[in-house]
Amino acid sequence: MDTQFQVGTRELGRGLDAIEAALRAEGLRDESVLDLRLVAEEVLTNVAHHAYDDAEQHWIRLRLTLLADEATLEFTDDGRPFDPLAKAPGGLPADSRERAIGGLGLCLTFALVDAAKYARRGSDNVLTLTKRLNAPDGDVP
């Protein structure tokens, strides 16, 4: 199955519901469905909040590809260039007072997938995240 969604920055909830419905329709385990929805929510929310300098409606394209043993989410946006792999956080400090506010979304996202790639194609950011299905959580990048 290969499905594409266009998620407006003001319509993230509807887009996430559509992604979850597509995953459930394919019979994925609840744990995989919820992990992939959370990954999509983190990426889409980050793009909506940080990628644009204006308050206009923007579209984020999400391609969902499901194979027998893996799911791939490919996010494409025309926001300012941002490579989340270059900013990938390391482990969390033992004392939470040492940690700056924010940044946990990327940490969580990469903990839930097995592979990640970023590319700047023309004026678009393209982030591709792959999760093995029926396998333990990954640790990326």
N, C-alpha and C positions, 0 to 999 in steps of 0.2 A: 504494500500500500504506500502510495506517495501522495500526500495531501498538502495543499498550500492554504494558508490563512493570511488575511491582511487584518492586522489588529491596529485600530486607531488608538492613539495615545489617550484618548478620553473613553475608550471602550474596552479597557483591558479585561474587565470581568467577563464580558460576553465572549471575548476571544479565548480566555482560559477555560470557560465552560465548553466551548466548541472543541478545544484540544482534548479536554478530559473525555468528552463524549466519543471522540474519534478513537482514543486509546481504549476505552471500555468496549467499544464496538468490535475491536480486534481481539477481545478476550484476554487482555493482559491482566496479570495479578494486581490486586489492589495496591500492594506496596509499590510496584513499578509505576502504576498510574499516578499515585500521589507524589512519588519522587519526581517524575517527569513534569507534572503540573507545577510543583514547587520550583523546579529549575526554570521552567518557562516564566513563571510569575516573577522570579528574581531578575531574570534578564530583561523581560519586557518593562518591568517597573523601573529598572536602572536606566534603560534607554529613554523612557518617557520623562524621567526626572532630570537626566543629566546630558542628553545628547543634543538638545536644541537650545538656541539662544532666544527663541520667541515663544509665544503662547498659542501659536497656530496648531491646527490639527495636522499630525504627521502619521504616516503609515509605516508599520514594521511588518515586513514579510517573514512568515515563519513556514518553513517547509519541514514536514514531519515525514520521515521515511522509516517504515517498519519492515524488518527482515525477521527471519525465524528466531534469531538469537540476539538481536540488538535493535535499538531505536536511535535514530539520529534526528536532532533538532538543529535546523540551520536558520539563524536569525539574520536578516538583512535590514539595515536602516541607513538613511542618508544623513545621519547626524554628524557632528564633528568627529574627526578621527579619534578612536580610542581602542587600544589593544588591551583587553582585560588580562591577557596572559602575561604581559609585561608588568602588570601591577598585581599579579597574583600574590595574595598574602601567604606568609608562612604560617606556622603554628600560632596559636593564641598565647599571649603571655599568661603565666600562672596567676598573676594578680591583675584582675580586670581593670584596676585603676591605672595601669600602665598603658592600656590600649586606647587609641584615639577613637572618637565616636565614628561609627560607620565602618564599612568595609567587610562586615560579616556576610553580606549577601554573596560576594564572590567566593569567600571561603566555603560557605555552605554549598553553593552551586558546584564548585569543583570537587567537593567531597561526595557528591551524589552521582557524578558521571565518571566514565572510564577513560575518555579521551576528549581533548579540546584542541581546536585549531582556530586561528584568527587570520583574516586577510583583509587588506584594503583594496577593493576593486573599483577603480574609478573614484566616484564620490560616495561609495557605499562601504560600510563596515559589514563584514560577514563573519559571524561567529558560529562555528559548527561544534556541537556537543554530542557525544555518543555514549550511550549507556548499554552495557550488556544486560540482557534480560535474564532473569533467573540466576543471577550471579551476585556475589557480595558487592556492596557499595565500593566504588572506585576511589582513587585519590589522585587527582589531577592538579596541576599539569604534569 
